[in-house]
Amino acid sequence: MITKILFTAAVIAIVYLFASSRNRRTLVTREPKALPAASRDAKAPTAGNERVPRYLAYALLGLMLAGSALFIFLEWRDQYQVVNVRVINSDTGSSVTYQARRGDVEDRSLDTVDGRRYQPDARRRRSLHVAMERNGRR
């Protein structure tokens, strides 16, 4: 998850550096050659047309930031979702159900909501089944 945050920060930094270097480049310009008034009016861009790409770039940047923030929030919310985990003993067939947060369930261990850590013996084969239930509903 930290890599996603770092990647987002890197993209923001690159876009910021690109925008700031472009602003510096436009500030330092050469003097234009003197053109006749008729050709100067024909080649001069309108003020509205110059701003459209800039507004589109800012809108795209804002959309990317909002999308990244939404993705990080949804990932965080899913990791804290409480699920029912059923541990089945393959020798006897008996099962025990625990409640744990989705982010605390690993391959061979889990941390329950009430603070207990469950880790089966290496000698015994037990399987963990995560039921996609939240608050007792599927």
C-alpha positions as CSV (number, residue, x, y, z in Angstrom):
1,M,0.0,0.0,0.0
2,I,2.9,2.3,0.7
3,T,4.1,1.8,-2.9
4,K,0.8,3.1,-4.2
5,I,1.1,6.3,-2.1
6,L,4.7,6.8,-3.1
7,F,3.8,6.2,-6.8
8,T,1.0,8.8,-6.5
9,A,3.4,11.3,-4.9
10,A,6.0,10.7,-7.6
11,V,3.4,11.4,-10.3
12,I,2.4,14.6,-8.6
13,A,6.0,15.7,-8.2
14,I,6.8,15.1,-11.9
15,V,3.7,17.0,-13.0
16,Y,4.6,19.9,-10.7
17,L,8.2,20.0,-12.0
18,F,7.0,19.9,-15.6
19,A,4.4,22.7,-15.1
20,S,6.9,24.9,-13.2
21,S,9.6,24.4,-15.8
22,R,7.2,25.2,-18.6
23,N,6.1,28.4,-16.8
24,R,9.7,29.5,-16.5
25,R,10.3,28.8,-20.1
26,T,7.4,31.0,-21.2
27,L,8.5,33.8,-19.0
28,V,11.9,34.0,-20.7
29,T,11.1,34.6,-24.3
30,R,12.8,36.3,-27.1
31,E,11.5,39.6,-28.5
32,P,9.2,39.0,-31.4
33,K,10.1,40.3,-34.8
34,A,8.2,43.4,-35.9
35,L,5.4,42.3,-38.1
36,P,3.0,44.4,-40.1
37,A,-0.2,45.1,-38.2
38,A,-2.4,42.9,-40.6
39,S,-0.3,39.8,-40.1
40,R,0.1,40.4,-36.4
41,D,-3.7,40.4,-35.9
42,A,-4.1,37.3,-38.0
43,K,-1.5,35.2,-36.0
44,A,-2.4,36.5,-32.5
45,P,-4.2,33.8,-30.6
46,T,-7.2,34.7,-28.6
47,A,-7.0,34.8,-24.8
48,G,-9.7,32.1,-24.4
49,N,-7.9,29.6,-26.6
50,E,-4.6,29.9,-24.7
51,R,-6.3,29.1,-21.4
52,V,-8.3,26.0,-22.5
53,P,-5.3,23.6,-22.5
54,R,-4.2,24.8,-19.1
55,Y,-7.6,24.3,-17.6
56,L,-7.9,20.9,-19.2
57,A,-4.5,20.0,-17.7
58,Y,-5.5,21.1,-14.3
59,A,-8.8,19.3,-14.6
60,L,-7.0,16.1,-15.6
61,L,-4.6,16.5,-12.7
62,G,-7.5,17.0,-10.3
63,L,-9.2,14.0,-11.7
64,M,-6.1,11.8,-11.3
65,L,-5.7,13.0,-7.7
66,A,-9.3,12.4,-6.9
67,G,-9.1,8.9,-8.4
68,S,-6.0,8.1,-6.5
69,A,-7.5,9.3,-3.2
70,L,-10.7,7.2,-3.9
71,F,-8.6,4.1,-4.7
72,I,-6.5,4.5,-1.5
73,F,-9.7,5.1,0.6
74,L,-11.5,2.0,-0.8
75,E,-8.4,-0.2,-0.3
76,W,-8.1,1.0,3.3
77,R,-11.8,0.5,4.0
78,D,-11.6,-3.1,2.6
79,Q,-8.7,-3.9,4.9
80,Y,-10.7,-2.9,8.0
81,Q,-13.8,-4.9,7.0
82,V,-14.7,-7.5,9.6
83,V,-15.1,-11.0,8.1
84,N,-15.9,-14.4,9.6
85,V,-13.1,-16.9,9.3
86,R,-13.8,-20.5,9.7
87,V,-10.9,-22.8,10.7
88,I,-11.5,-26.4,9.8
89,N,-9.5,-29.2,11.4
90,S,-8.9,-31.7,8.6
91,D,-8.3,-34.6,11.0
92,T,-11.6,-34.4,12.9
93,G,-13.7,-32.2,10.6
94,S,-14.6,-29.8,13.4
95,S,-14.7,-26.1,12.7
96,V,-14.3,-22.9,14.7
97,T,-15.4,-19.5,13.5
98,Y,-13.5,-16.3,14.3
99,Q,-14.1,-12.7,13.5
100,A,-11.1,-10.8,12.1
101,R,-10.4,-7.8,9.9
102,R,-9.6,-8.7,6.3
103,G,-6.1,-7.2,6.5
104,D,-5.3,-9.3,9.5
105,V,-6.0,-12.6,7.8
106,E,-2.8,-14.1,6.4
107,D,-2.0,-17.5,4.8
108,R,-1.5,-19.5,7.9
109,S,-2.5,-17.1,10.7
110,L,-5.0,-14.4,11.7
111,D,-5.5,-11.8,14.4
112,T,-9.0,-11.7,15.7
113,V,-11.1,-8.6,16.5
114,D,-10.8,-9.2,20.2
115,G,-7.0,-9.2,20.0
116,R,-6.1,-13.0,20.0
117,R,-3.7,-14.3,17.4
118,Y,-4.5,-17.7,15.9
119,Q,-1.6,-19.7,14.3
120,P,-2.1,-23.4,13.9
121,D,0.6,-26.0,14.5
122,A,2.9,-26.8,11.6
123,R,2.3,-30.5,12.3
124,R,-1.5,-30.4,11.9
125,R,-3.1,-29.5,8.7
126,R,-5.9,-26.9,9.1
127,S,-7.4,-24.8,6.5
128,L,-8.7,-21.2,6.8
129,H,-11.9,-20.3,5.0
130,V,-12.8,-16.6,4.8
131,A,-16.6,-16.2,4.5
132,M,-17.5,-13.0,2.8
133,E,-19.9,-11.9,5.5
134,R,-20.2,-8.5,7.2
135,N,-22.2,-8.3,10.4
136,G,-23.7,-11.7,9.8
137,R,-25.1,-11.0,6.4
138,R,-23.8,-12.2,3.0
